[in-house]
Amino acid sequence: MKQIMAFGDSNTWGLVPGSRTKERYPWGVRWTSILQNKISDVRVAEEGLCGRTTIFEDELRPGRKAVSILDPLLESQYPVDGVILMLGTNDCKSFYNASAYVIGKGIERCLDILEKYVEPEKILLVSPIHLGDDVWRPEKDPEFDTDSVSTSKELKKVYETIARKRGTGFLAASDYVQPSPVDDEHMDEEGHKIFADVVYRKLEEMNY
């Protein structure tokens, strides 16, 4: 049986919008599990983690930097026949002060590691959903600011250019799904369902 690894942050993990205690959508609701049910002949390995970044170290929550964990994770999951990579939202946080260009450089570092295990044409690079305009408010997620919102909206163009250059698949989640108004950051149940359908169709195009 072939295996695809879905590697991302809280929107891959399945965080329920607005949950302060990291409540997770159950199996059958989060997009990775819906995708698994659609492609029963391929195992979808869920590798989402709240707060995960491409290259930045979160001093408050250790172990979130993707480039530090990808190598051992890929060895642990070996063999991996394909990867769905969706990161970048947390890189938009104000204390990283990173532009979309720099975040793109971070995603390329991730791709450098992935391509040691998986051919580029079997990697689906996904630019994440946009942050909502009010995500930075105290009752939502003040680790972001208004610049974070603008940066998140620039990631699609940057990632699409990277995918074209490197020969990976590309999908813009923001073309299909918006964050829940509850927290302006995470997909709701309907968003997970829509996104799973979109990813499934894209994987079919990529001959999975």
N, C-alpha and C positions, 0 to 999 in steps of 0.2 A: 504493500500500500504506500502510495506517495504521501509526502507530508509537506504542508505549507505552514510556515511560522508567521503569525500575525504579531508584529512587534510595534508597540506604541506606548501611549501614556494612559491617562484615566478614561479617555474615550474608547480605548481598546479594552481596558480593564472592565468598563461598564459602570462607572460611577453614576449613581442616581443624582440628577441635578439638585443642587441646594443642600445635599446631605452633609452635615458637619461631622458625622462619625464614619464617613466613608462607606455608606450603604451601597451595596452592589446589586445591579440588576441580576436576576437569576438566569440560569441556563434556559435557553428558549426565548429569551428577551434580548440579551446583548447580541450585537451584530455578528460576532465571531461564532456564536452557537447557531444562529440562524443560517449562517453560511455553511457551517458543518452539516446541517441537516439537508442543505441543498446539494452538496457534493459529498455524498456518503462514501464514495470510493477514494476520497482524499482526506487524510487526517489534518485538521486545523489545530495547530498548537498555539494556545493562547499565551502570549507573553506581553501583557499590558501591565503598567505600573504607574500609579498616581505620582505626578510631579516629575516624571522622566523627561530629561533633556537630551540634546544631541551630544554636546561637549562640555556643558557647564556643570560645576559641582554645586549642589545645594547644601550649604553649610548647616541648615536646619534639619535636613533629611538626607543622610548619607546613602550612597548607592544608586543615585538617580541618573548618573552620567552614562549614556548609552555606550560610548566608545570604550568604557572600562569593563563592560559586562558582556558585550557581544561575542567576543572570541570564546570565552568559556561556555556561554549559553549555546552557541552554535555547535560546539563540541559535544555538549550534553544532549542536544536534540539530534545529533547526527544519525542518519543522513537527512539533510533538508533539501527538498526538491524545489522549493520556491519560498519567497518572502514577501509579505505585505508590510511595507514600512510607512508608518504614519506618525511623525514626530514634528515638533516645532512650536506648538502652542505654548508650552512652558518656557521655551527660550525667549518668548516675547515679554516675560516678566520684567518689571521696571529695574530691578536690581542687577540684571544681566546687561541692560543697556545695549542690546544687540540689534543691529539693523537686519533687514531681511537678507541682505547680501551675506552677512556674517553667519546667520542661521543656515543659509544655503551651504556655506563652507562646512558647517558642522554636519549637515546631512550628507555631504560628500565624504566626510571622514567615516561616517557609518557605512556608506556604500563601499568604500575601500575595503572595509572588513568583510562585509557581506559577500563581495565578489571573490573572496578567497574560497568560498564554499558553494556559491550559487552563481550560475551564469547570469549576466545582466538582463537578458531577455526573459528570465524567470523571476525577476524582481519587479514588484508593482510599487512604485513610489507614489504616495498619496500626500498631497498638500492638505492640511487639516481644515476643518470648518473655521470660519471667521469667529473672532470674539465679538460678542454683542457690545453695543455702544456704552452700556452701563455696567459692564463687568467689574470696573474698578471701584464701584461704590462699596462702602464699609459692610453692608449687609450681604454683599456678593463675594468678590475676591480682590481685596485691596493690594494684593501682590502685583496686580496689573495697574496700568494707568491709561490715559487717553492715547498716548503714543503706542502702547501695546496693541490697541485696537487697529490703528493704522498699519502697524507692522504685520499683523496677522493677515491683513487684506493684501499685502504685497507678496506673500509667500507663494501663491499660485504661479505667478509669472516666473519667479526665481526657480521653483522646483520643476516647472515644465521645461525650462531651458536646460536644466541639469539632466533631466530624463532624456531629452532629445540628444544631448551631447554624449551621454554614456550608454544609450541604447537600452534603457529600462522601460518598462511600461509606466504610464502616468495616468493619474486620476485626481481630479480636484473635488474633494468632499464638499467644498463650499458651493459647488454648482448644483448640489442636490439637497443638502441638509443645512439647517440653521441651528444654532444653539437654543436650548430652552430659555424662555424669558425668565424662568425661575432664578437662574444664575448667570445667564449670558455666556456660558462656557461649555456646557456638556449637552450631548444629544439626549432627547427624551426617548420614550419607548418607540414612538412612530419614527423618529429619526434613525434609530438602530435598525428598524425593519427596512426602511427605504435604503439606507446605506448598504445593508447586506445584499439587497437585490442588485444595486449598482455594482458592487464589487464582484458579485457572481457573474454578471454579464461581461464585465471587463476580463475576468479570468477565462471565460469562454473564448473571448477574442484572442487571448494570449495562448490558446490551445492547451489549457489545463484539462 
